Amino acid sequence: MNYGIEVATQLGAPAALSLSMKVETSATNVCEIDPLSDSRWESLVSSHPQASVFHSTSWLRALQTAYGYEPVVMTTCSRGTDLTNGLVSCRVKSWLTGRRLVSLPFSDHCDPLASNSAEVDDLLFNMKEQVDVGKWRYVEIRPTSYEPGVRTGLHKSLTYRIHRLDLRKSKQELFNNFHKSCVQRKIRRAEREKLRYEEGKSENLLKKFHKLLVATRRRQCLPPQPLSWFRPLIDAFGDNLKIRVAYKDDLPIASILTLSHKKSIVYKYGASDPRFHRFGGMALLFWNTIQGAKDEGIEELELGRSDNDNLGLISFKEHWGAVGKPLNYWAYPHSPPVIPGSWDRAFLRQIVPILSDPILKTVGKLLYRHIG
């Protein structure tokens, strides 16, 4: 960059032009740190109001263990000083989807942690330069509210909706706000049917959850996430992860997996047996989750992202009183390669139904590390 300024001066370019070129082609000094070994990252996550479960070292460690992704934090803070900003991403190296920086794989969202948008733009400009010199194929970020500046080069790539439920009301107030027929009635039906509820993180519960997940993903014409993802997730989160299962007699009929972080609990995965939907298994799971969260002083239930055209899922979340807002993903260049939201659904609708469960699980195990 200094070389460019020097050449311009030698060619007789005005000093003002040389200065302008320097402003347009350089960024604030950016450092890279390892969030799993640098304790300053955990301190920033603990204190920053925008930090979520997806910033946590538990989530980053699970991504690294399960898929080999290398987490990295870009920051304008020099080494040896307190960390006041950072943009965490994973280096994903795939022959199928290319070498890329994603913030973050398999995360519904991941806000840059900074005090102002100018700091974030500096970090993204640095990432853009890495793409421009061929180090990475593309960059993707998933903020809940931040919008990249023009000079970052990022463009909106995908839009979802994300729903959150405020848990600071009393249990009775929350229950009264549930949709009467779609939620309240199902909770009461589950109680009348004497559905059994169990929670924990044992291997036995994981297998019950995963069996329901495989069947659910098959109905959705999608490969299931592999057990080799969930086991590192359990190891990384410990008691902050819970698998919740609803039973009709001794048969598992619905299950969800939740993650806790600070004052929030996140519904991340869910599965059910449609033959028993009328018994209210999912309603029981969510109601027990909400009551348990209230008892622990948790203030928010995050219900995750939804495709904009999945009106049924959006309605389900809003029937619980959750409030939705747009969730935009941004990428540079404008058209990144294959990611989960852009799978060829027509092809999957043809191939998934004819695959046996063992083959479908193998497909999921082989594909997921490429599409985070």
N, C-alpha and C positions, 0 to 999 in steps of 0.2 A: 504493500500500500504506500509506504514512503517512497518506494521506487517510482510509482506512478506520479507522485507529486514532483519528484526530481526531474523526470522526463518532461513533464508539462512546463516546468520553469525553464529548462534548457531550450525548449522549442519556442520560448517567448510568450507563453500563456500568461495572462494577467494574474497577479497574486491572488485576487479575489476568486478567479476561476479555480486556481489551485486549491484554495481553502475550501471551496464548494465541493470539489471532487473528494477531498479528504473526508468531509462530513458525510457524504453519500456512500462512501465505500468502506468506512470503518465503524466499528462498534465499541462500546465500553468493554474494558478488559473483563473477560469471563473465565472463571475457574471451573474445573470439574472435580467433584468429590465423590467418594464412594459412600452412599448413605448407610450401608450396612456396617461400615467400620468407623465412620466419622460420627462421633456422638453428638455433634452439633445439629445434625439433621433431626434426630429424635427430639432434641430440645425445641427446635423450631416447630415441629409437628405438634408437640404438646401445647405450645403457646399460641400458635396462629389460629385465628377464628375460622379460616377457610379450610383448614386441614381436615381430612376425612380418613376413614378406615383405609382408603386406597393409597394414602401417603405413608401409612405406618410401615415400620420395618418388618412387621409380621407378614403383611401382604407382599412386600418386595422379596422377602426371603422365600415365601412359597412360590412366587413366580420364578425365582432363580433355581430353586431345587427341582421343581416339576418340569420346567421347560428350558432351563439353561439360559434364560434371559439375563443380561448383565445390567443391573440398575446403575444409573448415574444421575447426579444432580448438577445442573448448571447454576452458577451463582456469580454475582458481581462482587461478592465479599471475598477478600483475600484470605489466604491461609493464616491461621493463628488469630483471627478476629472472630467475634461473635457472628453467627449466621443470621442475617436479617431477611434474606430472600433466597429462593431456590425454585427451580423447575425440574421436577423429577421425571425421568423417562427410562425406558428400557431399550438397550441395544438388541434388536432382533435381527438375527442373521439366518436367512432362509433361502434355499434355492428355488422355492416355489413363489414366495411373495416378496423376495428381495431383502436387501440390507436396509433397515430403517430405524428411526427413533420414534417410539410411540409412548405417549404420556396419558395413560398407561395401558398395557395389554390387559384384556378381560376386565377392565375397570369401567363401570358405568360412567364415571366422570373423574377428573383429576385437575383441580384448579392449580395454577401457578401460585406459589406462596410469596407474596411481595406486598409492599406498602402502596405501590402505585403502578399504573399501566406502563409508564415509561421504563421502569425496571424490567418488566416482563418483555416489552418490545426489544430491549437490548439482548435479553437471553435468546429470544426467538430469532433475532437477526443473526446471532452467532450460529444457531442451528441451521438457518437458511444457507449461510456461507458454507457450512460443511456439506450440504447437499450440492451446492453449486460447484464445488471442487471435486465432486464425485465420491466423497467418502460414504455417503448414504444415498439411497434411492429416493426416500421422501421422509418427511416429518409429519406427525399427527399429534394434535392435542385435543383434550376433551374437557374444557372448562365449563362451569355452570353459568357463569355470568360474564367473564372477561371476553372482549372482542379484540382480536389482534389489530395493530396499526397497519397502515398501508405499506410501510417500508419492510415489514416482516415477510411480505409476499404470500402469506397464508390466505386461503379462500375457504369458505364454508363448504364442507364436503357432505355431511349428513346431518339430519335433524331428527331428534326423538322428543319424547316428553318424559319428564322425571317427576315423581310424586313423593310428597313427604306428608306425614301426619304429625301434627303438634300434640305431644303427650302431656302438656302442662296443665290440662284440665283434669278434673276428677274422673275416676273410672265411670261413675254414673253419667256424667256429662258426655264422655266419649261414647258410651253405649247408646245414649239417647240420640246422638248425632249419626249413628249408623243407619243405613237404609233399612227401613222396617221389614220389607219382605225379602230383600236380597242378602241381608246380613243378620239382623236381629232374629228373624224367624229361623234362620239356619243354625244359629248358635243354640237356640232353644231346642231345635230338632236334634242336634248333636247330644244335648243333655238328656233328652227323652230316650234316645237310642242307646244311652249309656256307653258312648264311645270312650275308649280308653286313651289316655294321653301319656306319652313318655318322651323325655328329653335327655340329652347327653351327647357324648362324642365317641362312644365305643365303636369298635370294629363291627359289632353286630348291628348297631343302629345304622352305621354307614352302609352296610350291605343292603339293608331294607330300603333305605333312602335311594340307593343307586339303582336297585331293581325297578322301583317306581319311576325313577328318572329315565331309564332306558326306554320304558314303555311310553312315557310321556313324549320324549324326543322323537320316538318313532311316529307317534300320532301327528307331530308337528313336521314330519319329514325332514328331521335334522339328526345328525349323529350325536350321541351323548358325550358329555365331558367324561374323561377317563378317571378311574379310581386313582391313577397315578397323579392326578391333580388334587383330589380331595384329601388324600393322606398327608401330603406335605402341608396342606392348608390347615388341617387339624393340628399337626405338630407345631406349626408356627403360631397359631392363635391360642391354643390351649383352652382354658375355660371361657375365653371370649368368643368361642365358636360353639353353637349348639345345633344339633340335629333334633328336630321335633317330629314325632310320628303319631298319627291318629290311627286307632285300630277299631275295626268292627269285630267284636269277639276277639279272636287272636290273629286276624288278618290285617296287615298294614294296608290302609286305604288312601292315606295322604301323608306327605312329608315336606318339610321346608328346612332350609339351612340358613341360619342367621349369624351375623358377625357384629360384635359390639366394639365401640370405640368412643372413648370419652363419654359424652352425653347423648350418643346416638346408637341406635341399633338398626342394622341393615338387613333387609330380606334380600338374599342373593340368589337362591335357587329354590325351586318348588316343583313338586310332582304329585300326581294323584291317579287313582284308578277310577275311570269314568263310570263304571258300573255302580259305584257307591256315592256319586256326587250328591245325590238327594239327601244323604244322611248328614251333610254339613261338616265333613272332616276338615276341610280347609278353613272354614269359619272357626272351628274349635281351635285350630292351631294358631291362627292369627289373634284370636281373643286371648288365649293363654299367653302368647308372646307379649301382647300389649299389657296385660295385667302384671306379668313378671317384670317387664321393663319399668312400669310405674313403681313397683315395690323397690327397685334398685335405683330409683332417682333418675332414670333416663328420660330425656325431654323430647326426643324425636324418633319416629319410626320412618326410615327411608324405604320406600317400596320399589325402588329401582326404575330403570328406564323402560319405555314402551315404544314400539314402532308407531308412528303417527296413524297408520292405517289399521292398527290392531284395536279397534273400537271396543271390543269385548273386554280386553285386558285393562284398557283405560277406564272403562265403566266400573269394573271390579274394584279398582283402587279408589275411585272417587266415591263408591258406595260406602267405603270405610271412613269417609270424611277427609281423605287425603287431598291436598291441593297440588295441581300439576302446573308445570311451567316448561317452556321450550328448552331443549338441551342441544346445543350446536357443537358439532365436531369441526375442526379446522385442519387443513392439510396444505403442504407445499411439496411438490407442485400440486396443481389443482386436482388432478385425477390420479389418486394412489391406486396401486394394484389391489388384488382381492383382499377383502376383509369380511368378517362375519355378516355384516348387514347387507352385503351385496352378493351373497352366494346365489348361484343360479337355482332358484327355487323350482323351476319347471323340471330341471334335470333331477334334483333331489326327490321331487314327488314321484318320479318314475323309478328311481333306483332304490330308495330306502325301503319301500314296502316289500321288496323281494329279497332283502338281505336277512340272514339269520341273526339272532342276537349276538353271538360271538363275533361274527364278521362286522356287524354294525359297531360293536365296541372297539374292534381293531381299527376301523376307519376313523373313529373319533380319536383314538390314541395317536394315530399317525398324523392326522390333520391339524389338531388343535395347536400344536406348537408352532405351526406356520401362520396362523391366522389371528393371533392375539392383537 
